[in-house]
Amino acid sequence: MSYVLGIDIGVGTVKAAVCRRTAPGDPGGPGWGPAQPISLGARSPLVASALRMTADGTVVPAEIGQHPPDAVGGYLHRVGDPLPMYFAGGYFPAHGLTAAMARWVVDRVWEIMGEPPMRVAVAHPSGWGAGRLGLLQAGLAEADLMGSVLVTRARAVVECHQAAGRAPTGGGLLGVYRLGGSTAEIALIAPQQPGRMELLASAELNDVAGFEVDALTPADARAQIQPTIDLAAALVRSRGFGTDDLSAILIAGVDGPVCTVVSDLLSAVFPAPVVRDPQPRMTVAVGAALAGRPPVPPNDPAVAGPTDAFAVLPAASPPHLAPPRPPVNLVAVRADVR
């Protein structure tokens, strides 16, 4: 059964989700089913984002929770940096390493599903401009993923919550709050109609990391998270709105006691409902898979992903994103020529 693959590459871990095409005889007729997380690891649904190279030259993720000396991580946030990153005895651009991780995920899911995805949607920080997006597009093309769609994390969060009926699909302003392993990302979204929305503003705060907050006491966690709440209020005001103009605030990335702290702090500033995802760490991957769905029926002309103000790549929908290959046979990352 054809499927779209959504990929969320974070600083510490990588997540993925798939959205399958439904058959004519399925309930509701032909179309798309719900997006669901897919386990990438043997013992965990997540894999580490740090990459290492095996003795035979294959690029693979390191063991989760470990960071061997020959592994490289943090490449996603280095995309656009002119300095290459040292890896496996050579120097490689950060966008090439990001594409290598995406390639591994595609081949891993291909192995699980028994067929390649019909489209790949890769989530990225919402504040990226054309320069970084172009570099990532080039890296993905080198990894035989030239048909990929790029999706902002903010859009992915909204898509996930809307598909579950937790957020309105048109009208009103939506706030997006994502606390990742190394950054907090805030965004202001204006849904216009199903499948179309506008990114009004976004901001990141690098001083607050989910990895650090998880280990704090509730009181210390509140003090650490408070600047992100202040940033959210300032972002809303910077676009001429008040804190009572939002119809909902959608949370992603945090779970457990930290999610409760975030929800309480947001509720103290914003009258709007604060909406949680039952699997907040998978929100972006699930939303990316939803955002990457091509139109139905499949014989219709392909479009360049969701038609809205979010940056996406012009992409056709070939039957295969890469030539037939054995599963988990990874392409090499090309080094910079200096």
Summary of the structure (lengths in Angstrom):
residues: 338
radius of gyration: 19.4
end to end distance: 44.5
largest distance: 57.4
contacts: 1160
relative contact order: 0.18
helix: 29%
strand: 25%
